[in-house]
Amino acid sequence: MATGVTSVCRRNAAVGEAGPDTVAVAVASWSLEGRMHVAVEGAGPTTFHFGPPTPETPLQITLVRHGKTGVEWFATGSAAIGTDRATLSISLDASILDSGDCIEVRAQDDRGGALELEEVFFTHGSDGWQCTPERPAELRAVRAAYFAQPLIAPNAWTAARSFRAVAVIEGLLLTQNTRVPGIDIYALQQPLRTEEETVGYLSQLSLELFGSMFLTGAHSDSGLPCVAVKFGDIRADTPDLAMSCAHESASRMSDLLGFNRSARPELIAVAVLENDDSGSVRIWVDPRRTQYTGNLVGGFIAGESTDDLILQWNRTQTDPRVSLWLSQVNDARAERRWEYRVFRYSNLLEGMSKGSIGVKANALDARGQQLLQSNGQPYTTKEARAAVYMVIAGLSRFRGDISEDAFCPYATLWELCQHWTTVRNQVAHAGAWDSHFKVSGTSLVEAFLNVAPQERRADLESILEQCVRFVVDGVIFRGYLPL
C-alpha cells in the first residue's frame, strides 16, 4: 500500500515522549451508498481504513477529540492518494488510548466539501479501536454531570441551602464561552461604558475650564468588554455566606482569566438569589464604582497642602523608587482581600527598610536592647519582622514626637510586626490566610484575632496601612531616614 505522509498540525501531542503512536488515517471516496466506510485496527501505528473506491484527489482530514471536559480540535492533515486508498500518518498523544475519549473523523474533498462517512466515532479500549457512535452522547452526559457540580461554601452543612449567583467582570475580552465545574462564563457583547462617552466628557470639561470644546470624532474603542460568571448551584447556610463564596470565586476567576488573557479585569458586581424562588436577593456592587473611598476631610491637614505637594512632586522627579513605592501603595489599597493587602503592605515596608537601613542592621527595642530570635540569635533587618519594625520604629525615634507603640492600644509595635509577617508568610506559602496551614506565629495571630475577629482583623490591616503612610511620608518625602 502506497502511503502519502504530510506535515500535520497537532494538539496535545506529548513533547519528548519516546516512541509516540503513529496513527495512519486512510481515506477513500464514495461507496455505492454514497458514504465512505471506515475501519480501524492496530495500535502503534493505528490505521484508519476508508473505502474503497480510491479518491481522485487528496483529502483534508480533521480529527476532533470528544472528552470528559470538552470537545476540541485535535489534528489536521492532508491525505495523499495511494493504490487503493489515501493515507495520512500522524503522531498522537498516547494518553488517548486509555482515556475513554473518542475521536471523530471528518473528511473534505479538494473543494472543501464535507464527505459523508458511514463510521465516524472511534474509541480505544481493551479490544482495540471500536466504532462507538453512542460514545459522544455518553461523554456529553459525563460533561453535564461534571460541570453541574455545586459550589460548596466553606464550612457549609450537608443540608445547606441552594443559591444561584451571577457576577460581572469588567475589562476582560473573551471570544468564546467557557466553564469550570459549578461556574459558567459568558462573553458579553455590550460594554458598560465607551471611550466616546469619556472623550465627550473631556470635551465638556474643556468647555467649562477653557471656554471652548472640541469635536469628539470617531473612536474605535467601543468600551471595556465584560464577561458574566454564572453560578448555577451554590450550597451555603445563609445568603451572606453564599455571597461571600460567589464573590471569592468570581474574584479568583477574574484573576485567572486576566492572567490568561494578559488583561487586568475587575469584578464589579455580584447578585445572589435563593433557588427556592422566594424572591430574596443579595447584591454587591464594587464601591469604587459608586462610592468614594478616600479622604472626605479637606484642607492642609488632609492631604491638600500645596507646599507638601510641591515637595512630594519634586521628590518623585528625582528618585524613581518613589513612583514605584507609591504605585505599590495604590495597588495594595485596590486589593479586595484583607490578607492580600497585608501581604503587599508588609512587602513594601520590608523593601523600603532594606533600601534605607540595609540588611545587616541590628533590631533594637525602644530602650536600645537587642531583640533576639527564639533560637537566641540577634534579630537583624535581614529578617522580615525586624526589617518592618526598624523602618517604623527608627522613623518614630528619629522624629521624637510619636511613640512607636502609639499605633495600637492593645499590642506593641514589635508584636504587630510579628502578626503582619505571619499573615504575609501564610499568604506567600498558602495563597490565603488559612489557620489550618501553620507557619511560625500562626497561633499568636489566631489568639490576637479571636478576641474580636472582625474588629481585630480590621485593626490589624488599618494599623498597617497607617504605618505605611507614616513611613512613606517620612522616608520618601521628609527625608527622616537616609535612602
NORPE-V153398 format. One record per residue. N is the residue number from 1. RES is the residue in one letter. SS is DSSP state (2 for helix, 1 for strand, 0 for the rest). OMEGA is omega in radians with two decimals (NA if undefined). Layout:
N	RES	SS	OMEGA
N	RES	SS	OMEGA
//
This chain:
1	M	0	3.08
2	A	0	-3.10
3	T	0	3.04
4	G	0	-3.11
5	V	0	-3.14
6	T	0	3.06
7	S	0	-3.03
8	V	0	2.98
9	C	1	-3.08
10	R	1	3.04
11	R	0	3.13
12	N	0	3.07
13	A	0	-3.11
14	A	0	-3.14
15	V	0	3.10
16	G	0	-3.12
17	E	0	-3.10
18	A	0	3.02
19	G	0	3.11
20	P	0	3.13
21	D	0	3.02
22	T	1	-3.14
23	V	1	3.13
24	A	1	-3.13
25	V	1	-3.11
26	A	1	-3.01
27	V	1	3.01
28	A	0	-3.05
29	S	0	-2.87
30	W	0	2.93
31	S	0	-3.12
32	L	0	3.14
33	E	0	3.13
34	G	0	3.13
35	R	0	3.07
36	M	1	3.07
37	H	0	-3.07
38	V	1	3.03
39	A	1	-3.08
40	V	1	3.12
41	E	1	3.06
42	G	0	3.08
43	A	0	3.11
44	G	0	-0.04
45	P	0	3.02
46	T	1	-3.09
47	T	1	3.05
48	F	1	3.14
49	H	1	3.11
50	F	1	3.03
51	G	0	-0.13
52	P	0	0.03
53	P	0	-3.09
54	T	0	3.11
55	P	0	-3.11
56	E	0	-3.14
57	T	0	3.12
58	P	0	-3.11
59	L	1	3.06
60	Q	1	-3.08
61	I	1	3.05
62	T	1	3.05
63	L	1	3.14
64	V	1	-3.11
65	R	1	3.05
66	H	1	-3.06
67	G	0	-3.08
68	K	0	3.14
69	T	0	-3.13
70	G	0	3.08
71	V	1	-3.06
72	E	1	3.03
73	W	1	-3.06
74	F	1	-3.12
75	A	1	3.03
76	T	1	3.08
77	G	1	3.14
78	S	1	-3.14
79	A	1	3.11
80	A	1	-3.04
81	I	1	3.05
82	G	0	-3.08
83	T	0	-3.11
84	D	0	3.10
85	R	0	3.02
86	A	1	-3.01
87	T	1	3.05
88	L	1	3.13
89	S	1	3.13
90	I	1	3.06
91	S	1	3.12
92	L	0	3.07
93	D	0	-3.09
94	A	2	-3.11
95	S	2	-3.12
96	I	2	-3.09
97	L	2	-3.08
98	D	2	-3.03
99	S	0	-3.01
100	G	0	3.07
101	D	0	3.09
102	C	1	3.13
103	I	1	3.02
104	E	1	-3.13
105	V	1	3.08
106	R	1	-3.12
107	A	1	3.09
108	Q	1	3.06
109	D	0	-3.06
110	D	0	3.08
111	R	0	3.13
112	G	0	3.12
113	G	0	3.14
114	A	1	3.10
115	L	1	-3.14
116	E	0	3.12
117	L	1	3.13
118	E	0	3.07
119	E	0	-3.00
120	V	0	-3.00
121	F	1	-3.09
122	F	1	3.12
123	T	1	3.13
124	H	1	3.12
125	G	1	-3.12
126	S	0	3.13
127	D	0	-3.12
128	G	1	-3.13
129	W	1	3.10
130	Q	1	3.01
131	C	1	-3.04
132	T	0	-3.10
133	P	0	-3.12
134	E	0	-3.03
135	R	2	3.10
136	P	2	3.12
137	A	2	3.10
138	E	2	3.13
139	L	2	3.07
140	R	2	3.12
141	A	2	3.10
142	V	2	3.13
143	R	2	-3.13
144	A	2	3.13
145	A	2	-3.11
146	Y	2	-3.08
147	F	2	3.13
148	A	0	3.13
149	Q	0	3.11
150	P	0	3.03
151	L	1	-3.05
152	I	1	3.10
153	A	0	3.12
154	P	0	3.07
155	N	0	3.11
156	A	0	3.09
157	W	0	3.14
158	T	0	-3.12
159	A	0	-3.12
160	A	0	3.12
161	R	1	-3.09
162	S	1	-3.12
163	F	1	2.95
164	R	1	3.13
165	A	1	3.02
166	V	1	3.14
167	A	1	3.10
168	V	1	3.09
169	I	1	-3.09
170	E	1	3.09
171	G	0	-3.13
172	L	0	3.12
173	L	0	2.99
174	L	0	3.13
175	T	0	3.11
176	Q	0	3.09
177	N	0	3.12
178	T	1	-3.10
179	R	1	2.96
180	V	1	-3.14
181	P	0	3.11
182	G	0	-3.06
183	I	1	3.01
184	D	1	-3.07
185	I	1	-3.05
186	Y	1	3.04
187	A	1	-3.14
188	L	0	-3.11
189	Q	0	-3.03
190	Q	0	3.06
191	P	0	-3.11
192	L	0	3.04
193	R	0	-3.00
194	T	0	3.07
195	E	2	-3.14
196	E	2	3.10
197	E	2	-3.14
198	T	2	3.14
199	V	2	3.07
200	G	2	3.10
201	Y	2	3.08
202	L	2	3.11
203	S	2	3.12
204	Q	2	3.08
205	L	2	3.11
206	S	2	3.11
207	L	2	-3.08
208	E	2	-3.06
209	L	2	-3.04
210	F	2	3.14
211	G	0	3.09
212	S	0	3.12
213	M	0	-3.12
214	F	0	3.09
215	L	0	-3.10
216	T	0	3.12
217	G	0	-3.13
218	A	0	-3.12
219	H	0	-3.08
220	S	0	-3.12
221	D	0	-3.11
222	S	0	3.11
223	G	0	-3.13
224	L	0	3.10
225	P	0	-3.07
226	C	1	2.99
227	V	1	3.07
228	A	1	3.13
229	V	1	-3.08
230	K	1	3.03
231	F	1	-3.05
232	G	1	-3.07
233	D	1	3.04
234	I	1	3.12
235	R	1	-3.12
236	A	1	-3.10
237	D	0	-3.11
238	T	0	3.07
239	P	2	3.14
240	D	2	3.10
241	L	2	3.07
242	A	2	3.09
243	M	2	3.13
244	S	2	3.13
245	C	2	3.14
246	A	2	-3.13
247	H	2	-3.14
248	E	2	-3.11
249	S	2	3.13
250	A	2	3.11
251	S	2	3.14
252	R	2	3.10
253	M	2	3.10
254	S	2	3.13
255	D	2	-3.11
256	L	2	-3.14
257	L	2	3.08
258	G	2	3.09
259	F	2	-3.11
260	N	2	-3.04
261	R	0	-3.12
262	S	0	-3.11
263	A	0	3.08
264	R	0	-3.08
265	P	0	3.13
266	E	1	2.99
267	L	1	-3.02
268	I	1	-3.11
269	A	1	3.08
270	V	1	3.03
271	A	1	-3.13
272	V	1	3.14
273	L	1	3.11
274	E	1	-3.07
275	N	0	-3.14
276	D	0	3.11
277	D	0	3.13
278	S	0	-3.13
279	G	0	3.13
280	S	0	-3.10
281	V	1	3.01
282	R	1	-3.10
283	I	1	3.02
284	W	1	3.05
285	V	1	-3.12
286	D	0	-3.09
287	P	2	3.13
288	R	2	3.09
289	R	2	-3.03
290	T	2	-3.11
291	Q	0	3.06
292	Y	0	-3.08
293	T	0	-3.12
294	G	0	-3.07
295	N	0	3.11
296	L	0	-3.14
297	V	0	-3.14
298	G	0	3.05
299	G	0	-3.02
300	F	2	-3.13
301	I	2	-3.07
302	A	2	3.03
303	G	0	-3.12
304	E	0	3.11
305	S	0	3.13
306	T	2	3.13
307	D	2	3.12
308	D	2	-3.11
309	L	2	3.11
310	I	2	3.11
311	L	2	-3.12
312	Q	2	-3.13
313	W	2	3.12
314	N	2	-3.14
315	R	2	3.11
316	T	2	-3.14
317	Q	2	-3.01
318	T	2	-3.10
319	D	0	-3.08
320	P	2	3.13
321	R	2	-3.12
322	V	2	3.12
323	S	2	3.11
324	L	2	-3.09
325	W	2	3.09
326	L	2	3.09
327	S	2	3.13
328	Q	2	3.07
329	V	2	-3.13
330	N	2	3.09
331	D	2	3.13
332	A	2	-3.14
333	R	2	-3.12
334	A	2	3.13
335	E	0	-3.11
336	R	0	-3.09
337	R	0	-3.05
338	W	2	-3.10
339	E	2	3.06
340	Y	2	3.08
341	R	2	3.08
342	V	2	3.12
343	F	2	-3.10
344	R	2	-3.13
345	Y	2	-3.13
346	S	2	3.12
347	N	2	3.13
348	L	2	-3.14
349	L	2	3.12
350	E	2	3.13
351	G	2	3.12
352	M	2	3.14
353	S	2	-3.10
354	K	2	3.08
355	G	2	-3.09
356	S	2	-3.08
357	I	0	-3.05
358	G	0	-3.06
359	V	0	-3.09
360	K	0	-3.12
361	A	0	3.09
362	N	1	3.08
363	A	0	-3.08
364	L	1	3.12
365	D	0	-3.05
366	A	0	3.13
367	R	0	3.13
368	G	0	-3.13
369	Q	0	3.12
370	Q	1	3.04
371	L	0	-3.03
372	L	1	3.03
373	Q	0	-3.11
374	S	0	3.12
375	N	0	3.11
376	G	0	3.13
377	Q	0	-3.13
378	P	1	3.01
379	Y	0	2.99
380	T	1	-3.13
381	T	0	2.98
382	K	0	3.11
383	E	0	-3.04
384	A	2	-3.11
385	R	2	-3.12
386	A	2	3.14
387	A	2	3.13
388	V	2	-3.13
389	Y	2	-3.02
390	M	2	3.14
391	V	2	3.10
392	I	2	-3.10
393	A	2	3.13
394	G	2	3.11
395	L	2	3.12
396	S	2	-3.13
397	R	2	3.12
398	F	2	3.13
399	R	2	3.12
400	G	0	-3.08
401	D	0	3.13
402	I	0	3.14
403	S	0	3.13
404	E	0	3.14
405	D	0	-3.10
406	A	0	-3.06
407	F	0	-3.07
408	C	0	-3.08
409	P	0	-3.04
410	Y	0	3.07
411	A	0	3.09
412	T	0	3.11
413	L	2	3.13
414	W	2	3.09
415	E	2	3.12
416	L	2	3.13
417	C	2	3.05
418	Q	2	-3.12
419	H	2	-3.13
420	W	2	-3.12
421	T	2	3.11
422	T	2	3.11
423	V	2	3.12
424	R	2	3.13
425	N	2	3.12
426	Q	2	3.12
427	V	2	-3.13
428	A	2	-3.07
429	H	2	-3.04
430	A	2	3.13
431	G	0	-3.13
432	A	0	3.02
433	W	0	-3.11
434	D	0	-3.06
435	S	0	3.09
436	H	0	3.10
437	F	0	-2.98
438	K	0	2.90
439	V	0	-3.13
440	S	0	3.12
441	G	0	-3.09
442	T	2	-3.11
443	S	2	3.11
444	L	2	3.09
445	V	2	3.11
446	E	2	3.13
447	A	2	3.12
448	F	2	-3.08
449	L	2	-3.02
450	N	2	3.09
451	V	0	3.09
452	A	0	-2.92
453	P	2	-3.07
454	Q	2	-3.09
455	E	2	-3.12
456	R	2	3.11
457	R	2	3.10
458	A	2	3.12
459	D	2	-3.12
460	L	2	-3.13
461	E	2	-3.05
462	S	2	3.10
463	I	2	3.08
464	L	2	3.11
465	E	2	3.08
466	Q	2	3.14
467	C	2	3.10
468	V	2	3.13
469	R	2	3.09
470	F	2	-3.10
471	V	2	-3.13
472	V	2	-3.14
473	D	2	-3.08
474	G	2	-3.05
475	V	2	-3.05
476	I	2	-2.95
477	F	2	-3.09
478	R	2	3.11
479	G	0	-3.11
480	Y	0	3.12
481	L	0	-3.14
482	P	0	3.09
483	L	0	NA
//
